[in-house]
């Protein structure tokens, strides 16, 4: 499907960008919002115009509820109505099939319904609108016209996989550009290119091996199981952070700044530090709209730990309708609560040990995030902790795993896989991330242009092997 091509996500950029900045140059800033709305509508309707109507209907209801809250009607009825509407809409599309399947399994019933298709981006735009309704109830948001609110919900660079943005940080930027900002556009091109490199040169190359490993879990042994686990850990980071960079870069091409979503998460020294670096906008959302309303840490220590666990548990359920996501969320919730206990009793460890424990835990938890079902996750974990005897090691090598899962393997293929894993790990652990590369985003130069062309050619040469963005499924 054309829509699922990562490059198509931004195929509207040239045409939309020219129309946008032409309007700015002519002093007709009021036209920029309709231009971006048109581009966003075309983008989503190419996948499904019917589900765009669902998105539009959701925006109409939430805007109407928000306006009621902002007008001083402070009754919690409007708040609960808006939040309940959003949760029911998300629950129907994302969890109805899961609910029916589990009811059939527990009760022995044979209920059958047509398979419900999950609309792209519904998890993200639902969370954004829940935050909007809550902020309106607390009078933290300012009134705006419906067109700007609709653009806040549908802005296509971040519509289907974030970053999760807030009404207050986005709406003031719409229609505020007075002059053509070449420096910001240059900045955006670099950020976009870094994201494209992460996606097609690293994540998609790993996907070729990782998908084969996970499709043949029963054929894996010790080294193959570790390759599947570590390979997915790196693939997910470069795929999702690559999307975030491309979204942020695309926003900058319109002079609109989206929030950062990643800050070298695999360099974290504890689980709390990890969640301050990974999917930062989701972490902030869960803190503001789940953890604090539950009581946060303004209660007993035991209750605060429970609140922390429940927050991550809900975060796990948000990611997907499967028991694997429930377990993944529960694992992170338990780890976060244990970290708080550890800190409370005054224990500490060296930075190196803290990093090792954190990375190892995150890597193991990703197994449940990736596994198609619980038996596959448990099988892979069992094989990861069942090393062969030294005499059998050669018979269960990574070369053998590649041969079983991918077909005719070669030493070159094995070396390529190791090279990609090593490069991905080195970049994520030792290199400066995109945010830290600000010096590259300054004035153009011959040297920078040369680097830009080289990176672009590397990306272009790998486009034929591109895969869908992983987080488009959430």
Protein Blocks (a to p, Z undefined) as FASTA:
>chain_A
ZZlpmklmmmmmmmmmmmmmmmmmnopaklmmmmmmmmmmmmmmmmommlmmmmmmmmmm
mmmmmmmmmnopabfklmmmmmmmmmmmmmmmmmmmmmmmmmmmmnopacdcddddddeh
klmmmmmmmmmmmmmmnopaccddfklmmmmmmomklmmnopaddfklmmmmgopafbdc
fklmmmmmmmmmmmmmmmmmmmmmmmmmmmmmmmmmmlpcfklmmmmmmmmmmmmmmmmm
mmmmmmmmmmmmnopacddfbehkllpcbfklmmmmgokllmmmmmmmmmmmnnpjmbcf
klmmmmmmmmmmmmmmmnogcfklmmmmmmmmmmmmmmmmmmmnopacdfklmmmmmmmm
mmmmmmmmmpmbfklmmmmmmmmmmccdfklmmmmcfklmmmmmnopadfklmmmmmmmm
mmmmmmmmmmccfklmmmmmmccdfklmmmmmmmmmmmmmmmmmpccdfklmZZ
